[in-house]
Amino acid sequence: MDIVKGSVVRARAGRDKDKFFVVLQTDGEYALIADGKRRRVEHPKRKKLKHLSPTNTAHNGSLETNPKIKQILRDFNGGK
């Protein structure tokens, strides 16, 4: 599965390794990711696509609010 807007991904490198994020936007070899808590929609993290591992989950709805992103990631983070 390719990494596209709305995809749930896991970071493979960096200080956020093994954490889950939602992709807000992609361009070339980079993606803007957010988790709604530490990395909020207002200040997403710019990360190379090669450092992201896609899951088989994609969300088609709105990704404009932090509570919505936290709700999407709740199952991946063990219900937290």
VOKEVO-844519 format. One line per 4 residues: their letters; for each residue x, y, z of N, C-alpha, C. Coordinates in steps of 0.001 Angstrom, whole numbers, plus 500000, padded with zeros to 6 digits. Example, Ala and Ser with C-alpha at 12.3 -4.5 7.8 and 13.67 -1.06 7.14 Angstrom:
% residues 2
as = 513190 494310 507800 512300 495500 507800 513200 496700 507800  512850 497750 507080 513670 498940 507140 512900 500030 507870 .
END
This chain:
% residues 80
mdiv = 500845 498811 500000 500000 500000 500000 500886 501246 500000  500558 502185 499161 501297 503432 499093 500894 504363 500223  501762 505298 500520 501475 506293 501545 500815 507484 500869  499554 507711 501197 498771 508808 500636 498106 509572 501777 .
kgsv = 497480 510675 501450 496776 511469 502447 495727 510598 503148  495733 510631 504465 494785 509853 505246 495312 508508 505696  496491 508113 505225 497075 506829 505625 497561 506889 507071  497424 505776 507774 498006 505638 509095 499369 504976 508898 .
vrar = 500406 505586 509437 501766 505097 509251 502463 504957 510600  503538 504155 510599 504381 503990 511781 505768 504520 511427  506334 505334 512312 507670 505879 512088 508702 504774 512305  509643 504645 511361 510686 503623 511447 512010 504168 511933 .
agrd = 512155 505480 512022 513428 506075 512416 513190 507389 513150  514187 507797 513920 514121 509070 514617 513596 508925 516031  513449 510044 516713 512997 510009 518103 511542 509578 518235  510788 509609 517143 509400 509163 517165 509241 507747 516613 .
kdkf = 510315 506962 516650 510313 505593 516131 509238 504755 516828  508529 503937 516039 507483 503023 516489 506206 503716 516958  506046 504998 516700 504803 505701 517017 503971 505821 515749  502666 505905 515927 501739 505973 514800 501311 507411 514531 .
fvvl = 501133 507702 513238 500744 509033 512787 499768 508916 511630  499095 510020 511328 498232 510119 510150 498908 511075 509179  498919 510704 507904 499526 511539 506869 498537 512634 506472  498976 513875 506585 498142 515017 506213 498356 515437 504772 .
qtdg = 499589 515226 504263 499915 515662 502906 501209 514976 502487  501359 514722 501203 502613 514194 500668 503059 515070 499508  504374 515174 499356 504926 515864 498195 506314 515310 497926  506462 514671 496793 507748 514095 496427 508174 512995 497372 .
eyal = 509283 513215 498073 509792 512194 498976 509487 512490 500444  508640 513482 500724 508312 513864 502090 506812 513748 502355  506478 513594 503644 505087 513584 504078 504967 514471 505310  503830 515115 505467 503527 515854 506682 502651 514954 507538 .
iadg = 503099 514671 508773 502383 513738 509639 502018 514412 510954  500946 513924 511576 500502 514441 512866 499879 513312 513661  499939 513446 514999 499286 512468 515859 498184 513094 516710  497992 514405 516610 496921 515083 517321 497262 515428 518755 .
krrr = 498380 514951 519252 498770 515215 520632 500097 515968 520672  501193 515266 520451 502502 515920 520454 502725 516680 519158  502417 516050 518047 502497 516696 516729 501087 517026 516300  500724 518271 516445 499357 518696 516178 499206 519117 514712 .
vehp = 497977 519290 514303 497659 519667 512928 498282 521021 512578  498358 521909 513550 498900 523244 513303 500403 523221 513012  501119 522210 513546 502566 522095 513364 502934 520645 513079  502609 520154 511881 502919 518752 511576 504415 518523 511375 .
krkk = 504801 517269 511497 506198 516871 511304 506422 516556 509837  507513 517036 509283 507909 516725 507909 508886 515565 507985  508533 514458 507357 509350 513254 507467 509475 512602 506101  510661 512028 505825 510877 511339 504558 510034 510081 504500 .
lkhl = 509531 509779 503311 508689 508604 503127 509434 507309 503431  510742 507280 503197 511496 506054 503456 511606 505755 504951  511305 506732 505801 511325 506527 507247 509946 506213 507810  508971 505995 506931 507611 505673 507355 507218 504299 506850 .
sptn = 506524 503562 507686 506048 502239 507316 504517 502287 507258  503920 502017 506094 502462 502114 505992 501763 500942 506695  500617 501221 507262 499739 500168 507755 498708 499945 506653  497821 499022 506834 496790 498772 505819 495530 499561 506109 .
tahn = 495681 500703 506746 494542 501518 507133 494660 502902 506519  493561 503362 505945 493499 504725 505418 492160 505320 505820  492158 506607 506096 490944 507308 506502 490567 508299 505405  489317 508269 505004 488864 509116 503896 488197 510402 504337 .
gsle = 487871 510530 505623 487138 511702 506098 488041 512895 506365  487517 513815 507149 488212 515042 507477 489373 514781 508441  490493 515430 508193 491675 515325 509039 492083 516700 509549  491113 517553 509812 491417 518936 510120 491462 519254 511604 .
tnpk = 491051 518316 512468 491051 518598 513891 491892 517570 514638  492515 518007 515713 493338 517126 516515 492531 516016 517195  491325 516296 517732 490543 515201 518329 490178 514108 517313  489932 514470 516077 489612 513486 515046 490813 512585 514768 .
ikqi = 492003 513169 514705 493215 512386 514471 493483 511463 515653  493298 511957 516881 493481 511113 518065 492502 509943 518059  491288 510192 517604 490281 509131 517535 490687 508057 516522  491227 508460 515388 491677 507511 514364 492811 506647 514902 .
lrdf = 493727 507239 515657 494916 506535 516145 494686 505774 517443  493520 505914 518049 493249 505287 519347 493466 503768 519308  493011 503099 518268 493178 501646 518172 494635 501237 518028  495432 502061 517385 496843 501738 517178 497673 501973 518436 .
nggk = 497237 502899 519268 497988 503245 520481 497473 502512 521712  496761 501447 521537 496286 500655 522659 495142 501290 523429  494296 502062 522761 493138 502658 523388 493424 503906 524207  494621 504468 524116 494977 505664 524889 494491 506909 524222 .
END
